[in-house]
Amino acid sequence: MTPRDPLDRLLDSFAARLGAEAVVRDAGRLHVYAGDGSPMHDALPRAVVFPRDTADVAAIVRACADARVPFVARGAGTGLSGGATALDGGIVLALNRMDRVLAVDPVDRTATLEPGVRNLAVSEAAAEHGLFYAPDPSSQAVCTVGGNVAHNSGGPHTLKHGVTVNHVLGLTLVQPDGHVVRVGDGACGYDLLALLTGSEGTLGIVTEVTVRLLRRPETVVTLLAAFDSIEAASEATSAVIAAGIVPAALEMLDAEVVTALRAAFGFEFPGGAQALLLVECDGVLPGMDEELADVSTLLREHGALSLRAAHDDAERAEIWTARKKAFGALGRIARHYYTQDGVIPRTRLPEMLRRVREVAARRGLRVANVFHAGDGNLHPCILFDSDDDKTKRNVLEAGAEILRHCVELGGSLTGEHGVGVEKREWMSTLYAPDDLAVMARLRDALDPSGLCNPKKVLPLGAGCGELSALGRRAAL
Ligand SMILES: Cc1cc2nc3c(=O)[nH]c(=O)nc-3n(C[C@H](O)[C@H](O)[C@H](O)COP(=O)(O)OP(=O)(O)OC[C@H]3O[C@@H](n4cnc5c(N)ncnc54)[C@H](O)[C@@H]3O)c2cc1C
């Protein structure tokens, strides 16, 4: 009899606890868990396990720690930066079976959720109480609240309501050694909730989240404005914010996206439309007409060719469909697209979009832009058709160049897709070695074995070990 591989024995023990169907080991099925929506960062896990509750997660993590097997949490796998992929022969803990809405409290206006609950399901559960959950990633129909916490996700309505960290009240965490802790819930002391939100699954696995719910606004008005250039639409964006108006959402789509939407779904836009701006205002009824009039005037003054207003849910859904189908439309005009995620000060939008065009032209690539203009969060989508390494390298380098421009213009490397594997090496363009060393020391303190989602977020170039050594030296 051949001796069993230690990992096989570990997986057998998981199967005994969870049931054989909850442990995936065959290569064909493992491919489903190799990527996270990006065509660039696939890595095949050794196995995928499906825990049912916090106790299961704690037991699996403890066993992995004892056996020195790396592990990574996974929600819906829509992160796009390679964050949910298993490196170093690790296993994936897929949290999709932990998908119960545990409680909705309409009096306290909170919801308590398992991590695998879909983002949209939170607002659906809260709707009967006239409440909603504000962070609304465009992937909200599938992405999970665990992934949202790990990426500190936002969405079109982030502009007014803030990102996930502004709405998480407490959470339960399985630490990298398997211990379970509860953080937040109004406690004083260090703000561990803020530390964990956005930590990309590198400091433990979130197994329960309590979030704040907001009352649904009394009234919502959505406008779709067409412009003859992206520059005009960018100027209009700045003008609205400079006037002291904070719309609930301010989203932009460029000419490439407009063309793709026309071709794919037959959307009708005015003839000369080279850019679309979607503006949504919400609030109480008195004052809304005035706000709408002010926004409309500003958009016209800055060159809007046409304005279309939606006043009810059906009309609004029609306008949002154009925004939400943008990525689908791009998928029809190119075999692959690589979506970048950078942040710049809003006032630098025209300059940044010009630089994006220059990068694309110099490298012979097509780029489409669909993004959260209000908070300067860009998503240049680089379109490409070939699978060859040369093309992929060109696309990756274009993405890196675009992000370098974001940093140069005073922005940041990611607004919502995380650092993951993709941007890990670029962190040193944004942070000084001492700053990175503090992060590395923090990570060392919370995950001394380095098994929890290894090789993500912090650069390997300088060597994570070297960085933490640098941190330790700084502490002496
Ligand atoms: C078409 C499209 C549109 C998008 N639009 C937006 C947008 O508008 N706003 C936005 O913010 N993002 C957007 N994203 C990115 C992505 O959907 C979000 O970042 C989302 O929050 C990821 O959730 P997920 O469940 O898919 O996480 P995954 O991709 O599964 O995981 C992401 C990271 O979170 C970690 N993680 C997952 N669950 C847990 C857990 N329970 N505990 C600890 N760590 C965990 C993983 O290890 C990984 O590092 C978009 C993606 C796509 C494909």
The ligand as an ORCA input file, in Angstrom:
! r2SCAN-3c Opt
* xyz 0 1
  C     -18.049     43.186    -13.418
  C     -17.431     43.571    -12.095
  C     -17.794     44.776    -11.515
  C     -17.227     45.149    -10.277
  N     -17.629     46.317     -9.709
  C     -17.159     46.654     -8.493
  C     -17.610     47.858     -7.856
  O     -18.417     48.628     -8.378
  N     -17.113     48.127     -6.619
  C     -16.231     47.284     -5.997
  O     -15.832     47.579     -4.860
  N     -15.789     46.170     -6.592
  C     -16.230     45.822     -7.793
  N     -15.791     44.667     -8.385
  C     -14.772     43.838     -7.692
  C     -15.361     42.764     -6.744
  O     -16.630     42.333     -7.181
  C     -15.444     43.257     -5.301
  O     -14.171     43.583     -4.817
  C     -16.099     42.241     -4.343
  O     -16.197     42.801     -3.058
  C     -15.371     40.914     -4.246
  O     -16.244     40.007     -3.586
  P     -16.111     38.436     -3.824
  O     -17.128     37.765     -2.968
  O     -16.191     38.120     -5.267
  O     -14.651     38.204     -3.257
  P     -13.507     37.248     -3.825
  O     -13.085     37.681     -5.182
  O     -13.912     35.839     -3.647
  O     -12.345     37.588     -2.792
  C     -11.741     38.843     -2.796
  C     -10.742     38.922     -1.632
  O     -11.448     38.831     -0.413
  C     -10.964     37.751      0.367
  N     -12.131     37.192      1.058
  C     -13.283     36.755      0.497
  N     -14.132     36.370      1.468
  C     -13.495     36.566      2.638
  C     -13.837     36.347      3.999
  N     -15.015     35.865      4.347
  N     -12.922     36.648      4.944
  C     -11.709     37.154      4.617
  N     -11.330     37.378      3.355
  C     -12.220     37.085      2.385
  C     -10.310     36.814     -0.613
  O      -9.311     36.038      0.024
  C      -9.736     37.792     -1.615
  O      -8.503     38.279     -1.148
  C     -16.311     44.277     -9.624
  C     -15.962     43.070    -10.214
  C     -16.510     42.709    -11.436
  C     -16.122     41.379    -12.026
*
